[in-house]
Amino acid sequence: MWYDRFSVKDKYVVLTGASGGLGMAIAYAFIEAGANLIAVVRRENISWDGLDKANPKTFIQHRCDLADTGSVQRLAETLKDCYPRIDVLINNACPNNLPSDDPYDLYKFEQIRKVGLDAPYVLCGALAPHMAEHSGGSIINITSINAEAAWPGNPAYITVKSGLRMLTKAVARDFGDKNVRANNVSPGYIHTQMTDLSFKNEETRKARSEKTILGRWGLPEEVANVCLYLASDASSYITGADINVDGGWLAKGL
């Protein structure tokens, strides 16, 4: 049937930052859609509300410190060795902001860069050729509308997300002839644990909502839905693209 093109059933999906609010929504979506989810987490004993126990064969966790390049390289080799193929790579992990009195603190920038750009660089470099050897795949990098629009006081995050956005396009260009696609999913303001304090502030919530065309914040599952589409064969002619899940924030004029 035509809708089978939208299926991700039995695909092997690697997801970094799987334990965060957005990552967990993506994890749930792929598990419910029948994929084999390989969740990359920094720490063990994460509460998955029974998702892992209910799906012991299709929910697999790998522990990795994404801030350590050696650990990321070892993870990539493990993934290639342990699974028959990798169909989808979703680079989601990235700290948003780290405590510092100086927004241009170099240490802060380095910590965000290691997780948000260096790790995807290593994983793309290792897994894109592996996908090419196994008839292709889809790489989905979670960037941000901050890759195109600057926010005050957070230059490290903006710089890292901008770099990730262009890494995606480079990978799309280099591996397109080998049936490996790469695309960006760029969320706007999404209500997660990370943004919950801002969301609960009525003034801030209203101000952010008014920036969008739809007049509201996004939900994590609305980002996950786009990831499902890009992971499926239904998106087979889409690569090197930026898909903004921002309620129309970047498109809004007057």
Buried (B, 14 or more C-beta within 10 A) or exposed (E): EEEEEBBBEEBBBBBBBBBBBBBBBBBBBBBEBEBBBBBBBBEEEEEBEEBBEEBEEBBBBBEBBBBBBEBBBEBBEEBBEEBEBBBBBBBBBBBBBBEBEEBEBEEBBEBBBBBBBBBBBBBBBBBBBBBBEBEBBBBBBBBBBBBBBEEEEBBBBBBBBBBBBEBBBEBBEBBBEBBBBBBBBBBBBBBBEBBEEBBEEEEBBEEBBEBBEEEBBBBBBBBBBBBBBBBBEBBEEBBBBBBBBBBEBBEEEE
